Amino acid sequence: MTVVVVFIVVLVVLLVAAFVFVGWRDRERLSSADDSAAARDASAMREQSAAERHAVQGEVWRRGQTPNS
């Protein structure tokens, strides 16, 4: 009985270690300078789009128009 419990504990520890190692390895492989540059570009484009949308809504309000007309 003790041998079975020790075997199961060792198996679980090895599985957890393999899971952690693969996650660490993939995280290292996936992060690069290109990824951060692309994230910055996407963020800038989202902010620009939001600013343009805000400006258009402000013009509609100033002219007293409804947005759908």
C-alpha positions as a Markdown table, in Angstrom:
| # | Residue | x | y | z |
|---|---|---|---|---|
| 1 | Met | 0.0 | 0.0 | 0.0 |
| 2 | Thr | 2.8 | 2.4 | 0.8 |
| 3 | Val | 4.5 | 1.7 | -2.5 |
| 4 | Val | 1.3 | 2.6 | -4.4 |
| 5 | Val | 0.9 | 5.9 | -2.5 |
| 6 | Val | 4.6 | 6.8 | -3.1 |
| 7 | Phe | 4.2 | 5.9 | -6.8 |
| 8 | Ile | 1.1 | 8.1 | -7.2 |
| 9 | Val | 2.8 | 11.0 | -5.4 |
| 10 | Val | 5.9 | 10.7 | -7.6 |
| 11 | Leu | 3.7 | 10.5 | -10.7 |
| 12 | Val | 1.8 | 13.6 | -9.7 |
| 13 | Val | 5.0 | 15.6 | -8.9 |
| 14 | Leu | 6.4 | 14.6 | -12.3 |
| 15 | Leu | 3.2 | 15.7 | -14.1 |
| 16 | Val | 3.1 | 19.0 | -12.3 |
| 17 | Ala | 6.8 | 19.6 | -13.1 |
| 18 | Ala | 6.2 | 18.8 | -16.8 |
| 19 | Phe | 3.2 | 21.1 | -17.0 |
| 20 | Val | 5.2 | 24.0 | -15.4 |
| 21 | Phe | 8.2 | 23.4 | -17.6 |
| 22 | Val | 6.2 | 23.4 | -20.8 |
| 23 | Gly | 4.3 | 26.5 | -19.8 |
| 24 | Trp | 7.6 | 28.3 | -19.0 |
| 25 | Arg | 9.2 | 27.2 | -22.3 |
| 26 | Asp | 6.2 | 28.3 | -24.4 |
| 27 | Arg | 6.1 | 31.7 | -22.6 |
| 28 | Glu | 9.8 | 32.3 | -23.3 |
| 29 | Arg | 9.3 | 31.3 | -27.0 |
| 30 | Leu | 6.2 | 33.4 | -27.6 |
| 31 | Ser | 7.5 | 36.7 | -26.2 |
| 32 | Ser | 9.6 | 38.7 | -28.6 |
| 33 | Ala | 10.2 | 42.3 | -29.4 |
| 34 | Asp | 7.9 | 42.0 | -32.4 |
| 35 | Asp | 5.1 | 40.9 | -30.1 |
| 36 | Ser | 5.4 | 44.0 | -27.9 |
| 37 | Ala | 5.7 | 46.3 | -30.9 |
| 38 | Ala | 2.6 | 44.8 | -32.4 |
| 39 | Ala | 0.8 | 45.3 | -29.1 |
| 40 | Arg | 1.8 | 48.9 | -28.9 |
| 41 | Asp | 0.7 | 49.5 | -32.5 |
| 42 | Ala | -2.7 | 47.9 | -31.8 |
| 43 | Ser | -3.2 | 49.9 | -28.7 |
| 44 | Ala | -2.4 | 53.1 | -30.5 |
| 45 | Met | -4.8 | 52.3 | -33.3 |
| 46 | Arg | -7.6 | 51.5 | -30.7 |
| 47 | Glu | -6.9 | 54.9 | -29.0 |
| 48 | Gln | -7.0 | 56.7 | -32.3 |
| 49 | Ser | -10.2 | 55.1 | -33.4 |
| 50 | Ala | -11.8 | 56.0 | -30.0 |
| 51 | Ala | -10.6 | 59.6 | -30.3 |
| 52 | Glu | -12.1 | 59.8 | -33.8 |
| 53 | Arg | -15.4 | 58.3 | -32.7 |
| 54 | His | -15.5 | 60.7 | -29.8 |
| 55 | Ala | -14.9 | 63.7 | -32.1 |
| 56 | Val | -17.6 | 62.6 | -34.5 |
| 57 | Gln | -20.1 | 62.3 | -31.6 |
| 58 | Gly | -19.1 | 65.7 | -30.4 |
| 59 | Glu | -19.8 | 67.2 | -33.9 |
| 60 | Val | -23.2 | 65.6 | -34.0 |
| 61 | Trp | -24.1 | 67.0 | -30.5 |
| 62 | Arg | -22.9 | 70.5 | -31.4 |
| 63 | Arg | -25.0 | 70.5 | -34.6 |
| 64 | Gly | -28.1 | 69.3 | -32.7 |
| 65 | Gln | -28.5 | 66.3 | -34.9 |
| 66 | Thr | -29.3 | 62.8 | -34.0 |
| 67 | Pro | -26.5 | 60.2 | -34.5 |
| 68 | Asn | -28.6 | 58.1 | -36.9 |
| 69 | Ser | -29.7 | 60.8 | -39.3 |
